């Protein structure tokens, strides 16, 4: 049994039973039976179910908002007016993508044969989603997999399971086959049982880099396909011609959204030395206007961190940091697990505060000399998920963007995403894409059909035609 805690005030909000290992196997088997029906559904039939699900989610907005806010502590306005409508848009996009998962008429590749390439679902997908964006990550996991014709067994993070459980209820109400989307709850042992179950054909995980490594080890024996969206340490590169006020507003938003508990968060800001002092002051001023508060207060910009233990972890990073604290740097007194938005300047590139994922509202500023050094510093971490470039020079912005080892680069902004655009990283940030048509293709496999033109004839040897 897992006890759920509201991070905004520390009170208990309920208990959720942990799924036993044998019940994980049962969920996988049930999903397999539903898959046999779903994979033969037409693209139009799958799309209609996903569109009905989007409508049901939209109608359930108040309940989903209550559940998400109670479990995560994020501001209600942020979820209700931003993340939830975006998740609904994701579902509607995946419904359309279900009708666009086309094979290729490859034509005559070998004399006397016509080749056709078709895409087919993989089978049962075991998904593990994180606690920082529980609902939208469940949509990113389940939506494209279901659109491609698979069944899904998903394990939400133990602290934040209820919106995922609600999503499964709504999916059944939308007309999906019983058991097509199964939810198992609990901690690492439940995740391990799911990853290693022989009935699971593919594993998809959003989580830390350490979690990704553990999942890959668990998937090896079954030779399962693996999709990983992992940690990040996103750099923001600020050149001398950047509009500093706009930069500060955008970078601070990117650093503090969801209280910095975001793998794409702006965490390292590299600034041309000629504007370094001005830029640090602009960042401090913008950070000073970020308002932590009660999640139900419409004026709150950010909520608490997810737990007392995580707040202690974030503060440990700050306490050990190289450089100087320009703003913040302390836990906030009172109920809940709040931490002050923090800016650290002059950090050493090789130090923990620059190299490690903190997952809190902490921004680190470092000067650079010249474009080559800016790119070298930006690429100098184990991660490669997101980045941003701030410059009035379009040619330089494009040139620098192409040199960054990341999955996404924003120019003169940090954080916006779209359902049509793929999301995923390189290096320690994993591989595979969420969102977009690419995500749907991740959950399918290409098959080659080769059709002989003439009637079969005996052959005296095996040789290419």
C-alpha positions as CSV (number, residue, x, y, z in Angstrom):
1,X,0.0,0.0,0.0
2,X,1.3,3.4,-0.9
3,X,0.2,6.5,1.1
4,X,-0.3,9.6,-1.0
5,X,0.9,12.9,0.4
6,X,-0.2,16.4,-0.8
7,X,3.2,18.2,-1.2
8,X,1.6,21.6,-0.7
9,X,0.7,20.9,3.0
10,X,2.1,17.5,3.9
11,X,-1.3,16.0,4.6
12,X,-2.3,12.4,3.7
13,X,-4.8,12.4,0.8
14,X,-5.3,8.6,0.5
15,X,-3.8,5.2,-0.1
16,X,-3.4,3.2,-3.3
17,X,-2.7,-0.6,-3.1
18,X,0.5,-1.9,-4.8
19,X,-0.1,-4.4,-7.5
20,X,1.3,-7.9,-6.6
21,X,3.8,-9.4,-9.0
22,X,1.3,-12.2,-10.0
23,X,-1.3,-9.5,-10.8
24,X,1.2,-7.7,-13.1
25,X,1.3,-10.9,-15.1
26,X,-2.5,-11.1,-15.1
27,X,-2.7,-7.5,-16.4
28,X,-0.3,-8.3,-19.2
29,X,-2.3,-11.4,-20.2
30,X,-5.5,-9.4,-20.2
31,X,-3.9,-6.8,-22.3
32,X,-2.7,-9.5,-24.7
33,X,-6.2,-10.7,-25.2
34,X,-7.5,-7.2,-25.8
35,X,-4.6,-6.7,-28.3
36,X,-5.8,-9.6,-30.4
37,X,-9.0,-7.6,-31.0
38,X,-7.6,-4.1,-31.2
39,X,-4.8,-4.8,-33.7
40,X,-7.4,-5.8,-36.4
41,X,-9.5,-2.6,-35.8
42,X,-9.5,-0.3,-38.7
43,X,-7.6,3.0,-38.4
44,X,-11.0,4.8,-38.4
45,X,-12.2,2.7,-35.5
46,X,-9.1,3.4,-33.4
47,X,-9.4,7.1,-34.2
48,X,-13.0,7.3,-33.1
49,X,-12.2,5.7,-29.7
50,X,-9.3,8.1,-29.2
51,X,-11.5,11.1,-30.2
52,X,-14.2,10.0,-27.7
53,X,-11.5,9.7,-25.1
54,X,-10.4,13.3,-25.7
55,X,-14.0,14.5,-25.3
56,X,-14.4,12.5,-22.1
57,X,-11.1,13.9,-20.7
58,X,-12.3,17.4,-21.6
59,X,-15.6,16.8,-19.8
60,X,-13.7,15.5,-16.7
61,X,-11.4,18.5,-16.4
62,X,-12.4,19.5,-12.9
63,X,-11.9,16.0,-11.4
64,X,-8.6,15.5,-13.3
65,X,-7.4,18.9,-12.1
66,X,-8.2,18.1,-8.5
67,X,-6.4,14.8,-8.6
68,X,-3.3,16.2,-10.3
69,X,-3.0,19.2,-8.0
70,X,-3.5,17.2,-4.9
71,X,-0.7,14.8,-5.8
72,X,1.8,17.1,-7.4
73,X,1.2,20.5,-5.8
74,X,1.5,22.3,-9.2
75,X,-0.7,25.4,-9.6
76,X,-4.2,24.5,-10.6
77,X,-4.2,27.2,-13.3
78,X,-1.1,25.7,-14.8
79,X,-2.7,22.3,-15.2
80,X,-6.2,23.3,-15.9
81,X,-5.4,26.0,-18.5
82,X,-2.2,24.6,-20.0
83,X,-1.3,21.0,-19.5
84,X,-4.7,19.5,-19.6
85,X,-5.8,21.2,-22.9
86,X,-2.5,20.2,-24.4
87,X,-3.0,16.6,-23.4
88,X,-6.5,16.7,-25.0
89,X,-4.8,18.1,-28.2
90,X,-2.3,15.3,-28.0
91,X,-5.1,12.7,-28.0
92,X,-6.8,14.3,-30.9
93,X,-3.5,14.4,-32.8
94,X,-2.9,10.7,-32.1
95,X,-6.5,10.0,-33.3
96,X,-5.5,11.6,-36.6
97,X,-2.2,9.8,-36.7
98,X,-3.9,6.5,-36.3
99,X,-5.4,7.1,-39.8
100,X,-2.0,8.1,-41.3
101,X,0.2,5.1,-40.3
102,X,0.8,4.1,-43.9
103,X,3.1,1.5,-45.4
104,X,5.0,2.1,-48.6
105,X,4.2,0.7,-52.0
106,X,7.9,-0.1,-52.7
107,X,7.3,-1.4,-56.2
108,X,9.5,-3.9,-58.1
109,X,12.7,-4.3,-56.2
110,X,13.6,-7.7,-57.6
111,X,12.6,-8.8,-61.1
112,X,9.3,-10.7,-61.1
113,X,8.3,-9.6,-57.6
114,X,6.3,-6.7,-56.2
115,X,7.4,-5.6,-52.7
116,X,5.0,-3.8,-50.3
117,X,6.1,-2.3,-46.9
118,X,3.4,-2.3,-44.2
119,X,3.4,-1.1,-40.6
120,X,2.0,-3.3,-37.9
121,X,1.6,-2.9,-34.1
122,X,4.2,-4.5,-31.9
123,X,2.0,-6.1,-29.3
124,X,1.8,-5.3,-25.5
125,X,3.7,-2.2,-24.4
126,X,4.8,-1.9,-20.8
127,X,5.0,1.8,-19.9
128,X,6.4,3.5,-16.9
129,X,5.6,7.2,-16.4
130,X,7.0,9.8,-14.0
131,X,5.6,11.9,-11.1
132,X,6.4,15.4,-12.5
133,X,3.7,15.3,-15.3
134,X,1.7,12.3,-14.4
135,X,-1.4,12.9,-16.6
136,X,0.3,14.3,-19.7
137,X,3.0,11.7,-19.6
138,X,0.4,8.9,-19.4
139,X,-1.2,10.4,-22.6
140,X,2.3,10.5,-24.3
141,X,2.8,6.9,-23.4
142,X,-0.6,5.4,-24.1
143,X,-1.8,7.6,-27.0
144,X,0.7,6.8,-29.7
145,X,0.9,3.1,-28.7
146,X,-2.9,2.7,-28.8
147,X,-3.1,4.6,-32.1
148,X,-0.6,2.2,-33.7
149,X,-2.8,-0.8,-32.6
150,X,-1.0,-2.0,-29.4
151,X,-2.2,-2.8,-25.9
152,X,-0.7,-0.9,-23.0
153,X,0.1,-1.8,-19.4
154,X,1.2,1.4,-17.6
155,X,2.8,1.9,-14.2
156,X,2.5,5.5,-13.0
157,X,4.9,6.8,-10.3
158,X,3.8,5.6,-6.9
159,X,3.3,9.1,-5.6
160,X,1.0,10.2,-8.5
161,X,-1.2,7.3,-9.8
162,X,-4.7,8.6,-9.7
163,X,-4.9,10.6,-12.9
164,X,-3.6,7.6,-14.8
165,X,-6.2,5.3,-13.2
166,X,-8.8,7.8,-14.2
167,X,-7.5,7.9,-17.8
168,X,-7.9,4.1,-18.0
169,X,-11.5,4.4,-16.8
170,X,-12.3,7.1,-19.4
171,X,-10.7,5.0,-22.1
172,X,-13.0,2.1,-21.4
173,X,-16.0,4.5,-21.3
174,X,-14.9,5.7,-24.7
175,X,-15.6,2.2,-26.2
176,X,-12.1,0.6,-26.0
177,X,-12.0,-3.2,-25.6
178,X,-11.9,-4.2,-21.9
179,X,-8.3,-4.5,-20.7
180,X,-6.7,-2.7,-23.6
181,X,-5.2,-0.1,-21.3
182,X,-4.2,-1.6,-17.9
183,X,-2.8,0.3,-14.9
184,X,-0.5,-1.4,-12.3
185,X,0.5,0.6,-9.3
186,X,3.5,0.5,-6.9
187,X,7.2,1.0,-6.8
188,X,10.4,-0.4,-8.4
189,X,9.5,-4.0,-7.8
190,X,6.2,-3.6,-9.8
191,X,8.1,-1.8,-12.6
192,X,10.7,-4.7,-12.7
193,X,7.9,-7.3,-12.9
194,X,6.4,-5.3,-15.8
195,X,9.7,-4.9,-17.7
196,X,10.7,-8.5,-17.4
197,X,7.3,-10.1,-18.0
198,X,7.6,-12.3,-21.1
199,X,4.3,-11.1,-22.4
200,X,5.5,-7.6,-22.8
201,X,6.9,-6.9,-26.3
202,X,8.2,-3.3,-25.8
203,X,9.1,-1.1,-22.8
204,X,8.6,2.6,-22.8
205,X,9.9,4.8,-19.9
206,X,10.0,8.4,-19.0
207,X,12.2,8.9,-15.9
208,X,15.7,9.4,-14.7
209,X,18.8,8.2,-16.5
210,X,19.4,5.7,-13.7
211,X,15.9,4.3,-14.2
212,X,16.6,4.0,-17.9
213,X,19.7,2.0,-17.3
214,X,17.8,-0.4,-14.9
215,X,15.0,-0.8,-17.5
216,X,17.4,-1.6,-20.3
217,X,19.1,-4.3,-18.1
218,X,15.7,-5.8,-17.3
219,X,14.7,-5.8,-21.0
220,X,17.8,-7.6,-22.3
221,X,16.8,-11.2,-21.7
222,X,13.6,-10.7,-23.6
223,X,15.2,-8.7,-26.4
224,X,12.4,-6.2,-26.0
225,X,12.3,-3.0,-27.9
226,X,13.1,-0.1,-25.5
227,X,12.0,3.6,-25.7
228,X,13.6,5.9,-23.2
229,X,12.9,9.6,-22.4
230,X,15.3,10.4,-19.6
231,X,17.0,13.2,-17.7
232,X,18.2,16.5,-18.9
233,X,20.5,19.5,-18.1
234,X,19.4,22.0,-20.7
235,X,21.7,24.9,-21.5
236,X,20.6,28.4,-22.6
237,X,23.3,30.2,-24.7
238,X,23.0,34.0,-24.4
239,X,25.0,36.0,-27.0
240,X,26.0,39.6,-26.7
241,X,23.2,40.8,-29.0
242,X,20.4,39.1,-27.1
243,X,17.5,41.2,-25.8
244,X,18.3,40.7,-22.1
245,X,14.9,41.4,-20.6
246,X,13.2,39.0,-23.0
247,X,15.9,36.4,-22.3
248,X,15.6,36.7,-18.6
249,X,11.8,36.3,-18.7
250,X,12.1,33.3,-21.0
251,X,15.0,31.5,-19.2
252,X,13.4,32.0,-15.8
253,X,10.1,30.6,-17.0
254,X,12.1,27.7,-18.5
255,X,13.9,27.2,-15.2
256,X,11.0,27.4,-12.8
257,X,8.0,25.9,-14.7
258,X,6.6,23.0,-12.6
259,X,9.1,24.2,-9.9
260,X,11.9,23.2,-12.1
261,X,10.8,19.5,-12.0
262,X,11.1,19.2,-15.8
263,X,13.8,17.3,-17.8
264,X,13.7,20.1,-20.4
265,X,14.1,22.9,-17.7
266,X,16.6,25.7,-18.4
267,X,19.3,24.8,-15.8
268,X,22.5,26.2,-17.2
269,X,22.7,29.7,-18.7
270,X,26.0,30.5,-20.5
271,X,26.4,34.2,-21.2
272,X,28.8,36.1,-23.3
273,X,31.3,37.7,-20.9
274,X,30.8,41.2,-22.4
275,X,27.2,41.1,-21.1
276,X,27.6,38.7,-18.2
277,X,27.0,41.2,-15.3
278,X,23.9,42.7,-17.0
279,X,22.5,39.4,-17.8
280,X,22.9,38.0,-14.3
281,X,21.1,41.1,-12.9
282,X,18.3,40.7,-15.4
283,X,18.0,37.0,-14.4
284,X,18.0,37.9,-10.7
285,X,15.2,40.5,-11.2
286,X,13.1,38.1,-13.2
287,X,13.6,35.3,-10.6
288,X,12.7,37.7,-7.8
289,X,9.2,38.1,-9.3
290,X,8.4,34.3,-9.4
291,X,5.8,33.7,-6.8
292,X,5.6,30.3,-4.9
293,X,2.2,29.8,-3.4
294,X,-0.8,27.6,-2.7
295,X,-1.7,25.6,-5.8
296,X,-5.3,26.8,-5.6
297,X,-4.2,30.5,-5.5
298,X,-4.6,31.9,-9.0
299,X,-1.6,34.2,-8.4
300,X,0.9,31.4,-7.7
301,X,3.5,30.9,-10.3
302,X,5.0,27.7,-8.8
303,X,4.1,25.2,-6.2
304,X,6.1,22.9,-3.9
305,X,8.6,20.3,-4.7
306,X,7.2,16.7,-4.8
307,X,8.4,15.6,-1.3
308,X,10.4,16.6,1.8
309,X,13.1,14.2,0.7
310,X,13.3,15.8,-2.8
311,X,13.5,19.3,-1.2
312,X,16.4,18.1,0.9
313,X,18.1,16.7,-2.2
314,X,17.7,20.0,-4.0
315,X,19.0,22.0,-1.1
316,X,21.9,19.6,-0.8
317,X,23.0,20.5,-4.4
318,X,22.7,24.2,-3.6
319,X,24.6,24.0,-0.3
320,X,27.5,22.2,-2.0
321,X,27.5,24.4,-5.1
322,X,30.5,26.2,-6.4
323,X,30.0,29.9,-7.2
324,X,27.9,32.4,-5.4
325,X,24.2,32.5,-4.6
326,X,22.7,35.6,-6.2
327,X,19.1,34.9,-5.3
328,X,17.3,32.3,-3.2
329,X,19.1,29.2,-2.0
330,X,16.9,28.2,0.9
331,X,13.8,26.1,1.7
332,X,10.7,28.2,2.4
333,X,9.2,28.0,5.9
334,X,5.7,26.8,6.5
335,X,3.7,23.8,5.5
336,X,4.5,22.0,2.3
337,X,7.8,21.3,0.5
338,X,8.5,24.7,-1.0
339,X,11.9,25.9,-2.2
340,X,12.9,29.4,-3.1
341,X,13.7,30.0,-6.8
342,X,17.5,30.2,-6.9
343,X,20.3,31.7,-9.1
344,X,23.9,30.7,-8.7
345,X,26.6,32.6,-10.6
346,X,30.2,31.9,-11.5
347,X,29.9,28.1,-11.0
348,X,32.7,25.9,-12.1
349,X,31.9,23.9,-15.3
350,X,33.1,20.6,-13.8
351,X,31.2,21.0,-10.6
352,X,28.2,19.0,-9.5
353,X,25.8,21.9,-9.7
354,X,26.6,22.3,-13.5
355,X,26.9,18.6,-14.4
356,X,24.1,16.9,-12.4
357,X,20.3,17.0,-12.9
358,X,18.9,18.9,-9.8
359,X,15.2,18.8,-10.7
360,X,14.3,22.0,-8.8
361,X,14.0,25.7,-9.4
362,X,17.8,26.3,-9.6
363,X,19.5,28.2,-12.4
364,X,23.3,28.4,-12.8
365,X,25.1,31.2,-14.7
366,X,28.5,30.8,-16.3
367,X,30.4,33.2,-18.6
368,X,31.9,32.2,-22.0
369,X,34.3,33.8,-24.5
370,X,33.3,33.2,-28.1
371,X,30.9,30.9,-30.0
372,X,33.2,27.9,-29.9
373,X,33.5,27.9,-26.1
374,X,29.7,28.4,-25.7
375,X,29.1,25.3,-27.8
376,X,31.8,23.3,-26.0
377,X,30.4,24.2,-22.5
378,X,26.8,23.5,-23.6
379,X,27.7,20.0,-24.9
380,X,29.8,19.2,-21.9
381,X,27.4,17.2,-19.8
382,X,26.2,13.6,-20.0
383,X,22.7,14.8,-21.1
384,X,21.3,15.9,-24.5
385,X,17.6,16.6,-24.3
386,X,16.9,20.4,-24.8
387,X,18.6,23.7,-25.2
388,X,18.0,27.3,-26.2
389,X,19.9,30.0,-28.1
390,X,19.4,33.7,-27.5
391,X,20.6,36.0,-30.2
392,X,19.3,38.7,-32.7
393,X,21.6,37.1,-35.4
394,X,19.5,34.5,-37.2
395,X,22.5,33.0,-39.0
396,X,24.4,32.5,-35.7
397,X,21.3,31.1,-34.0
398,X,21.0,28.5,-36.8
399,X,24.7,27.8,-36.9
400,X,25.0,27.2,-33.1
401,X,21.7,25.2,-33.0
402,X,23.1,22.7,-35.5
403,X,26.2,22.2,-33.3
404,X,24.3,21.4,-30.1
405,X,24.0,17.7,-29.1
406,X,20.4,17.7,-28.1
407,X,16.9,16.7,-29.2
408,X,15.4,20.2,-29.4
409,X,16.8,23.7,-29.6
410,X,14.6,26.8,-29.1
411,X,15.7,30.1,-30.5
412,X,14.8,33.2,-28.3
413,X,12.5,31.1,-26.2
414,X,12.6,28.0,-23.9
415,X,10.0,25.3,-23.4
416,X,7.1,25.5,-25.9
417,X,6.1,22.3,-27.6
418,X,3.5,21.1,-30.1
419,X,1.7,17.8,-30.7
420,X,3.1,17.7,-34.2
421,X,6.7,18.0,-33.1
422,X,8.8,15.0,-31.8
423,X,10.2,15.2,-28.3
424,X,13.2,13.2,-27.2
425,X,16.9,13.3,-26.6
426,X,20.4,11.9,-27.2
427,X,23.3,10.7,-25.0
428,X,22.2,10.2,-21.4
429,X,18.8,11.6,-22.2
430,X,17.8,8.4,-23.9
431,X,16.4,7.6,-27.4
432,X,13.0,7.4,-29.0
433,X,10.4,10.1,-29.6
434,X,7.2,11.2,-27.8
435,X,4.5,13.2,-29.6
436,X,4.3,13.6,-33.4
437,X,3.9,11.0,-36.1
438,X,7.4,9.7,-35.2
439,X,6.0,8.6,-31.8
440,X,3.3,6.5,-33.4
441,X,5.9,4.9,-35.7
442,X,8.0,4.1,-32.5
443,X,5.2,1.7,-31.5
444,X,5.0,-0.1,-34.8
445,X,7.2,-2.3,-36.9
446,X,7.7,-2.4,-40.7
447,X,7.0,-5.6,-42.5
448,X,8.0,-6.6,-46.0
449,X,5.5,-8.4,-48.2
450,X,7.1,-9.8,-51.4
451,X,4.6,-11.1,-54.0
452,X,5.7,-13.2,-57.0
453,X,4.2,-12.2,-60.3
454,X,4.2,-15.6,-62.1
455,X,3.0,-19.0,-60.9
456,X,5.5,-20.8,-58.6
457,X,8.1,-22.9,-60.4
458,X,10.8,-25.3,-59.2
459,X,14.2,-23.8,-58.9
460,X,17.5,-25.7,-59.3
461,X,19.4,-23.5,-56.9
462,X,19.0,-20.6,-54.6
463,X,20.2,-17.4,-56.1
464,X,19.0,-13.8,-56.5
465,X,16.6,-13.3,-59.3
